Amino acid sequence: MTAFKEFFQKVFSGIESQEQLDEDYLAQSVDTADLERRIHDLEYRGTAHDSFPLHAALTGHEGRRFLW
């Protein structure tokens, strides 16, 4: 069983985990605004609306999308 485990460790050792890729992506941010945008991108990747939900862009309209 250990030979099987060692084989897979050798095969997959070069493949970075998604978590490590995400950390590297965040580390490339140049300022706080860029970091926040990158965090938002990671939190909502794969959703139907990449900009959903609104983060209190307008007072009283949290989470609502406008038609214009």
Residue pairs with C-beta under 8 A, 6 or more apart in sequence:
16 24
22 42
25 38
25 42
26 35
26 38
26 39
26 42
28 38
29 35
29 38
40 55
41 50
44 50
44 51
44 52
49 65
52 65
53 62
53 63
54 61
54 62
54 63
54 64
54 65
55 62
56 62
